[in-house]
């Protein structure tokens, strides 16, 4: 019964997030439109670079599959928790959020999830399907790959949320400096392979990324999906994900308690 | 029910310096000053009371409410609400209280009012029958019917406030904090809110703590008054006692032709409003009768118009705070 109620609450929170995203239809469509234009330009650049056949050890179809999935997943595991917290602190509306009998993290997580489901599934996925049908993509044959990729992506989503949420909490100390978060997001997008797949990056950068959590967000699952890494290393990657997940969780707890203490000392 | 003992709250405030060089220096070394927002406040509130918590801007009213809501941690002192220490148990406390911050909205800006209600149903785990009954009841007495399906951003201030008050009570909390619930509202909307508070208090025995700058709110709704000034309690007791113990006061408002230097007297207090060409005389019948005061003013100034306002809470408070 308790579980059912929890699920019901999570569903309502997600639905509320999704609904708020659907209100501004024009802006949702415009954002998708420009997102797709940029995406299309990226595709065309890669097509002219790679042409027909493989170069840099990559075929155009592999590249396209990677880019497309990155696009969908980035939307799906996007988190505006950081931005939201900053805005709430600045306007003082954080006090209204703290009046609710629920912890802030749960509230923001499901709100994000609702918004992401709308953006990724209602907007981005159909457009990608059309593009995929036109250009062609590679799909793995082994069902085990799908299983591993799904698990890894779920882990990746949790990691990204924790990372962004923790970063957002840091805004309690730097209310007047939005750039802190911006720098961290740039680091994230480079080392997570969202700009350029890591297999195409310089060796030193790829080596450095081994010591950071970012590649485990989306890069590793997608590399496995398009055949850039083998199933034999999949378990190893999962272990890395869980270690990082634990580390991020610990960091989030640490920052969270301090931020809440600071907030409740200063006043919402 | 609510127990507050020797409650203190201090804020460390960064002193922003003037001038470019000083502000560069402040990156390395900052000067802070300590503000005592709440300075040793104690009170006890029983079930079913309606208490007016009154004071000037910055007196420490909202800070107290925030501590009672679990949003702020006190610097020292103890407080419990329904036996729960709010700042140690924010979520458990939140289930037992309803809060309205008149300056903020708890409703989802982009969504219809009813969607926010629905979300609160899940958040507070309200049984279906209780939820249905409350929505119907509140819709009737607060007249939410014609806008409950409209997005919040399209509502007027009064409609938003009524919806906020309804949502703060939708989970039947035993204690409700209303922080300036009538701010910026017209007379009709204010009256509707006052009646609503009285009705809920009568029906359910809900305890209300009301902060407001509108003394009519206090006079219509509250039985008890707590007066706070610079973080300290100046008065705590029944409304009637308050009126009596502060004497029978009145205010003369006089429109005058021109100002003259008139010495203040120990018998009354005169406030000059130069831009409006008005003087306000705060008097006390035990010291000087209304007719004597009128005579005095007529002699001292060239009076164009005069009106007499008998004592009410507002005039008493004005006198306390301005002297």
Interface residues (C-beta under 8 A of the other chain):
Chain A: X5 X8 X9 X12 X13 X16 X19 X20 X23 X24 X92 X93 X95 X96 X98 X99 X100 X101 X102 X103 X261 X264 X265 X266 X267 X268
Chain B: X11 X63 X66 X69 X70 X71 X72 X73 X87 X90 X91 X92 X94 X95 X99 X101 X104 X105 X106 X108 X110 X111 X115 X118 X119 X122 X123 X124 X125 X151
